Amino acid sequence: MEKLPLEIMPLEAKKRLDTGDAVLIDVRELSEFQLAKIEGAELIPMKTVPQQLQHLDGLADEKTLLVYCHHGVRSLNVVDWLRRQGVDNCQSIT
């Protein structure tokens, strides 16, 4: 299977979410999540991602993980780290 690009544009991400073959992962902090969130997103703050690796790997077995934050830096770092752990079915929303 060909590897997904590291990043995905927001409109493409919405299409993937609308078809149900992706799950939205918010890696911002709880305070940011409480201010503004995308309905249906699962909050997993960046610093807790290593503890959530097994959970995220299980989710990625079923659907593509679409990871986002505020500016796209944290989400890109998380996707890079997940891929180095063997979780390839993930992308950062630009």
VMD Tcl script that builds the backbone (N, CA, C; Angstrom):
set m [mol new atoms 282]
animate dup $m
set s [atomselect $m all]
$s set {name element resname resid chain x y z} {
  {N N MET 1 A 0.842 -1.183 0.000}
  {CA C MET 1 A 0.000 0.000 0.000}
  {C C MET 1 A 0.890 1.250 0.000}
  {N N GLU 2 A 0.553 2.214 -0.837}
  {CA C GLU 2 A 1.300 3.460 -0.936}
  {C C GLU 2 A 1.055 4.312 0.305}
  {N N LYS 3 A 2.131 4.923 0.799}
  {CA C LYS 3 A 2.000 5.781 1.982}
  {C C LYS 3 A 1.220 7.040 1.651}
  {N N LEU 4 A 0.385 7.444 2.577}
  {CA C LEU 4 A -0.363 8.698 2.447}
  {C C LEU 4 A 0.596 9.872 2.561}
  {N N PRO 5 A 0.296 10.992 1.904}
  {CA C PRO 5 A 1.096 12.206 2.131}
  {C C PRO 5 A 1.014 12.589 3.614}
  {N N LEU 6 A 2.056 13.233 4.127}
  {CA C LEU 6 A 2.067 13.641 5.542}
  {C C LEU 6 A 0.934 14.603 5.861}
  {N N GLU 7 A 0.598 15.468 4.894}
  {CA C GLU 7 A -0.416 16.491 5.145}
  {C C GLU 7 A -1.585 16.363 4.173}
  {N N ILE 8 A -2.729 16.868 4.630}
  {CA C ILE 8 A -3.945 16.880 3.829}
  {C C ILE 8 A -4.579 18.263 3.968}
  {N N MET 9 A -5.138 18.758 2.874}
  {CA C MET 9 A -5.796 20.065 2.899}
  {C C MET 9 A -7.150 19.945 3.613}
  {N N PRO 10 A -7.614 21.020 4.234}
  {CA C PRO 10 A -8.872 20.972 4.985}
  {C C PRO 10 A -10.078 20.469 4.170}
  {N N LEU 11 A -10.224 20.913 2.923}
  {CA C LEU 11 A -11.385 20.466 2.134}
  {C C LEU 11 A -11.337 18.971 1.856}
  {N N GLU 12 A -10.147 18.465 1.561}
  {CA C GLU 12 A -9.994 17.027 1.336}
  {C C GLU 12 A -10.273 16.256 2.630}
  {N N ALA 13 A -9.801 16.813 3.753}
  {CA C ALA 13 A -10.061 16.180 5.053}
  {C C ALA 13 A -11.562 16.105 5.312}
  {N N LYS 14 A -12.282 17.181 5.013}
  {CA C LYS 14 A -13.740 17.178 5.215}
  {C C LYS 14 A -14.407 16.100 4.374}
  {N N LYS 15 A -13.958 15.953 3.129}
  {CA C LYS 15 A -14.521 14.898 2.267}
  {C C LYS 15 A -14.293 13.519 2.880}
  {N N ARG 16 A -13.094 13.296 3.393}
  {CA C ARG 16 A -12.768 12.003 4.007}
  {C C ARG 16 A -13.635 11.757 5.239}
  {N N LEU 17 A -13.828 12.803 6.041}
  {CA C LEU 17 A -14.665 12.678 7.235}
  {C C LEU 17 A -16.121 12.428 6.854}
  {N N ASP 18 A -16.592 13.118 5.819}
  {CA C ASP 18 A -17.982 12.967 5.385}
  {C C ASP 18 A -18.276 11.549 4.883}
  {N N THR 19 A -17.277 10.882 4.319}
  {CA C THR 19 A -17.486 9.504 3.841}
  {C C THR 19 A -17.382 8.497 4.976}
  {N N GLY 20 A -16.901 8.945 6.139}
  {CA C GLY 20 A -16.824 8.062 7.289}
  {C C GLY 20 A -15.585 7.190 7.348}
  {N N ASP 21 A -14.613 7.440 6.462}
  {CA C ASP 21 A -13.416 6.593 6.494}
  {C C ASP 21 A -12.240 7.266 7.198}
  {N N ALA 22 A -12.537 8.296 8.004}
  {CA C ALA 22 A -11.490 8.985 8.751}
  {C C ALA 22 A -12.037 9.405 10.117}
  {N N VAL 23 A -11.121 9.595 11.050}
  {CA C VAL 23 A -11.466 10.070 12.387}
  {C C VAL 23 A -10.606 11.295 12.679}
  {N N LEU 24 A -11.195 12.276 13.339}
  {CA C LEU 24 A -10.540 13.546 13.620}
  {C C LEU 24 A -9.913 13.518 15.015}
  {N N ILE 25 A -8.608 13.810 15.078}
  {CA C ILE 25 A -7.880 13.827 16.339}
  {C C ILE 25 A -7.333 15.234 16.571}
  {N N ASP 26 A -7.750 15.848 17.677}
  {CA C ASP 26 A -7.329 17.198 18.060}
  {C C ASP 26 A -6.176 17.061 19.057}
  {N N VAL 27 A -4.989 17.588 18.718}
  {CA C VAL 27 A -3.838 17.455 19.612}
  {C C VAL 27 A -3.527 18.751 20.370}
  {N N ARG 28 A -4.502 19.657 20.428}
  {CA C ARG 28 A -4.323 20.890 21.204}
  {C C ARG 28 A -4.518 20.584 22.684}
  {N N GLU 29 A -4.298 21.587 23.513}
  {CA C GLU 29 A -4.509 21.453 24.955}
  {C C GLU 29 A -6.000 21.583 25.280}
  {N N LEU 30 A -6.393 21.083 26.435}
  {CA C LEU 30 A -7.795 21.121 26.863}
  {C C LEU 30 A -8.357 22.543 26.830}
  {N N SER 31 A -7.577 23.530 27.282}
  {CA C SER 31 A -8.074 24.913 27.305}
  {C C SER 31 A -8.391 25.409 25.894}
  {N N GLU 32 A -7.576 25.018 24.901}
  {CA C GLU 32 A -7.841 25.404 23.513}
  {C C GLU 32 A -9.086 24.699 22.994}
  {N N PHE 33 A -9.208 23.426 23.338}
  {CA C PHE 33 A -10.344 22.601 22.918}
  {C C PHE 33 A -11.647 23.188 23.475}
  {N N GLN 34 A -11.606 23.667 24.713}
  {CA C GLN 34 A -12.799 24.232 25.346}
  {C C GLN 34 A -13.213 25.547 24.699}
  {N N LEU 35 A -12.258 26.302 24.175}
  {CA C LEU 35 A -12.568 27.571 23.507}
  {C C LEU 35 A -13.235 27.351 22.157}
  {N N ALA 36 A -12.706 26.398 21.391}
  {CA C ALA 36 A -13.226 26.132 20.049}
  {C C ALA 36 A -12.878 24.707 19.672}
  {N N LYS 37 A -13.881 23.983 19.196}
  {CA C LYS 37 A -13.617 22.603 18.790}
  {C C LYS 37 A -14.449 22.255 17.574}
  {N N ILE 38 A -14.005 21.236 16.894}
  {CA C ILE 38 A -14.761 20.698 15.770}
  {C C ILE 38 A -15.570 19.523 16.298}
  {N N GLU 39 A -16.867 19.573 16.102}
  {CA C GLU 39 A -17.749 18.522 16.598}
  {C C GLU 39 A -17.299 17.160 16.089}
  {N N GLY 40 A -17.239 16.209 17.000}
  {CA C GLY 40 A -16.855 14.851 16.638}
  {C C GLY 40 A -15.372 14.564 16.777}
  {N N ALA 41 A -14.569 15.596 17.030}
  {CA C ALA 41 A -13.127 15.393 17.186}
  {C C ALA 41 A -12.834 14.781 18.555}
  {N N GLU 42 A -11.820 13.929 18.585}
  {CA C GLU 42 A -11.370 13.347 19.844}
  {C C GLU 42 A -10.148 14.124 20.315}
  {N N LEU 43 A -10.198 14.620 21.546}
  {CA C LEU 43 A -9.088 15.379 22.111}
  {C C LEU 43 A -8.040 14.427 22.677}
  {N N ILE 44 A -6.833 14.516 22.127}
  {CA C ILE 44 A -5.670 13.791 22.654}
  {C C ILE 44 A -4.513 14.790 22.615}
  {N N PRO 45 A -4.337 15.576 23.694}
  {CA C PRO 45 A -3.280 16.581 23.691}
  {C C PRO 45 A -1.928 15.979 23.301}
  {N N MET 46 A -1.138 16.762 22.577}
  {CA C MET 46 A 0.138 16.291 22.035}
  {C C MET 46 A 0.990 15.565 23.079}
  {N N LYS 47 A 1.081 16.131 24.290}
  {CA C LYS 47 A 1.953 15.526 25.304}
  {C C LYS 47 A 1.443 14.157 25.773}
  {N N THR 48 A 0.180 13.833 25.496}
  {CA C THR 48 A -0.365 12.544 25.930}
  {C C THR 48 A -0.368 11.497 24.810}
  {N N VAL 49 A 0.061 11.892 23.620}
  {CA C VAL 49 A 0.044 10.965 22.473}
  {C C VAL 49 A 0.832 9.683 22.751}
  {N N PRO 50 A 2.041 9.753 23.332}
  {CA C PRO 50 A 2.758 8.494 23.584}
  {C C PRO 50 A 1.967 7.511 24.463}
  {N N GLN 51 A 1.250 8.018 25.467}
  {CA C GLN 51 A 0.447 7.153 26.327}
  {C C GLN 51 A -0.771 6.600 25.582}
  {N N GLN 52 A -1.185 7.279 24.518}
  {CA C GLN 52 A -2.358 6.881 23.743}
  {C C GLN 52 A -1.994 6.097 22.479}
  {N N LEU 53 A -0.717 5.713 22.348}
  {CA C LEU 53 A -0.256 5.057 21.120}
  {C C LEU 53 A -1.081 3.821 20.774}
  {N N GLN 54 A -1.329 2.959 21.727}
  {CA C GLN 54 A -2.091 1.736 21.451}
  {C C GLN 54 A -3.504 2.080 20.966}
  {N N HIS 55 A -4.144 3.042 21.606}
  {CA C HIS 55 A -5.485 3.479 21.208}
  {C C HIS 55 A -5.460 4.040 19.782}
  {N N LEU 56 A -4.488 4.913 19.497}
  {CA C LEU 56 A -4.399 5.517 18.172}
  {C C LEU 56 A -4.081 4.478 17.098}
  {N N ASP 57 A -3.214 3.540 17.419}
  {CA C ASP 57 A -2.882 2.465 16.481}
  {C C ASP 57 A -4.125 1.638 16.157}
  {N N GLY 58 A -4.932 1.366 17.171}
  {CA C GLY 58 A -6.185 0.631 16.955}
  {C C GLY 58 A -7.157 1.403 16.083}
  {N N LEU 59 A -7.289 2.709 16.329}
  {CA C LEU 59 A -8.156 3.539 15.496}
  {C C LEU 59 A -7.670 3.544 14.049}
  {N N ALA 60 A -6.336 3.632 13.870}
  {CA C ALA 60 A -5.746 3.707 12.530}
  {C C ALA 60 A -5.910 2.392 11.770}
  {N N ASP 61 A -6.162 1.298 12.477}
  {CA C ASP 61 A -6.442 0.028 11.799}
  {C C ASP 61 A -7.782 0.079 11.076}
  {N N GLU 62 A -8.683 0.928 11.568}
  {CA C GLU 62 A -10.035 1.020 11.022}
  {C C GLU 62 A -10.236 2.198 10.082}
  {N N LYS 63 A -9.639 3.337 10.430}
  {CA C LYS 63 A -9.865 4.585 9.688}
  {C C LYS 63 A -8.589 5.401 9.663}
  {N N THR 64 A -8.508 6.333 8.726}
  {CA C THR 64 A -7.368 7.249 8.672}
  {C C THR 64 A -7.496 8.267 9.802}
  {N N LEU 65 A -6.408 8.486 10.515}
  {CA C LEU 65 A -6.379 9.506 11.552}
  {C C LEU 65 A -6.061 10.846 10.896}
  {N N LEU 66 A -6.951 11.802 11.036}
  {CA C LEU 66 A -6.727 13.160 10.550}
  {C C LEU 66 A -6.456 14.017 11.775}
  {N N VAL 67 A -5.207 14.415 11.930}
  {CA C VAL 67 A -4.730 15.080 13.137}
  {C C VAL 67 A -4.674 16.587 12.893}
  {N N TYR 68 A -5.166 17.362 13.865}
  {CA C TYR 68 A -5.104 18.820 13.706}
  {C C TYR 68 A -4.795 19.510 15.020}
  {N N CYS 69 A -4.321 20.764 14.881}
  {CA C CYS 69 A -4.064 21.640 16.020}
  {C C CYS 69 A -4.451 23.050 15.579}
  {N N HIS 70 A -3.795 24.062 16.097}
  {CA C HIS 70 A -4.156 25.440 15.738}
  {C C HIS 70 A -3.485 25.885 14.434}
  {N N HIS 71 A -2.177 25.731 14.354}
  {CA C HIS 71 A -1.434 26.191 13.170}
  {C C HIS 71 A -0.894 25.061 12.298}
  {N N GLY 72 A -0.999 23.821 12.744}
  {CA C GLY 72 A -0.517 22.700 11.948}
  {C C GLY 72 A 0.870 22.200 12.304}
  {N N VAL 73 A 1.537 22.860 13.252}
  {CA C VAL 73 A 2.884 22.438 13.643}
  {C C VAL 73 A 2.831 21.219 14.562}
  {N N ARG 74 A 2.022 21.296 15.604}
  {CA C ARG 74 A 1.911 20.158 16.531}
  {C C ARG 74 A 1.363 18.934 15.828}
  {N N SER 75 A 0.343 19.121 14.990}
  {CA C SER 75 A -0.248 17.967 14.306}
  {C C SER 75 A 0.761 17.304 13.369}
  {N N LEU 76 A 1.570 18.085 12.690}
  {CA C LEU 76 A 2.592 17.524 11.815}
  {C C LEU 76 A 3.639 16.758 12.628}
  {N N ASN 77 A 4.028 17.305 13.777}
  {CA C ASN 77 A 4.961 16.607 14.659}
  {C C ASN 77 A 4.371 15.287 15.159}
  {N N VAL 78 A 3.098 15.290 15.511}
  {CA C VAL 78 A 2.441 14.075 15.993}
  {C C VAL 78 A 2.387 13.028 14.881}
  {N N VAL 79 A 2.003 13.431 13.678}
  {CA C VAL 79 A 1.926 12.487 12.552}
  {C C VAL 79 A 3.311 11.910 12.253}
  {N N ASP 80 A 4.331 12.756 12.268}
  {CA C ASP 80 A 5.698 12.276 12.050}
  {C C ASP 80 A 6.067 11.246 13.117}
  {N N TRP 81 A 5.780 11.530 14.372}
  {CA C TRP 81 A 6.091 10.603 15.467}
  {C C TRP 81 A 5.298 9.304 15.326}
  {N N LEU 82 A 4.003 9.416 15.039}
  {CA C LEU 82 A 3.181 8.206 14.880}
  {C C LEU 82 A 3.729 7.310 13.768}
  {N N ARG 83 A 4.122 7.911 12.668}
  {CA C ARG 83 A 4.660 7.116 11.556}
  {C C ARG 83 A 5.955 6.423 11.958}
  {N N ARG 84 A 6.781 7.084 12.750}
  {CA C ARG 84 A 8.017 6.446 13.219}
  {C C ARG 84 A 7.721 5.301 14.178}
  {N N GLN 85 A 6.506 5.288 14.746}
  {CA C GLN 85 A 6.079 4.183 15.625}
  {C C GLN 85 A 5.365 3.078 14.847}
  {N N GLY 86 A 5.232 3.271 13.532}
  {CA C GLY 86 A 4.593 2.271 12.685}
  {C C GLY 86 A 3.129 2.512 12.400}
  {N N VAL 87 A 2.595 3.668 12.813}
  {CA C VAL 87 A 1.202 4.023 12.537}
  {C C VAL 87 A 1.207 4.872 11.267}
  {N N ASP 88 A 1.026 4.223 10.119}
  {CA C ASP 88 A 1.137 4.922 8.827}
  {C C ASP 88 A -0.156 5.574 8.354}
  {N N ASN 89 A -1.297 5.113 8.867}
  {CA C ASN 89 A -2.598 5.578 8.383}
  {C C ASN 89 A -3.025 6.849 9.113}
  {N N CYS 90 A -2.196 7.919 8.949}
  {CA C CYS 90 A -2.475 9.188 9.616}
  {C C CYS 90 A -1.952 10.332 8.762}
  {N N GLN 91 A -2.621 11.473 8.884}
  {CA C GLN 91 A -2.238 12.677 8.160}
  {C C GLN 91 A -2.498 13.891 9.030}
  {N N SER 92 A -1.704 14.934 8.806}
  {CA C SER 92 A -1.881 16.216 9.493}
  {C C SER 92 A -2.701 17.131 8.587}
  {N N ILE 93 A -3.696 17.782 9.157}
  {CA C ILE 93 A -4.482 18.756 8.399}
  {C C ILE 93 A -3.702 20.069 8.374}
  {N N THR 94 A -3.444 20.588 7.156}
  {CA C THR 94 A -2.660 21.826 7.023}
  {C C THR 94 A -3.457 23.026 7.479}
}
mol reanalyze $m
mol bondsrecalc $m
mol representation Tube
mol addrep $m
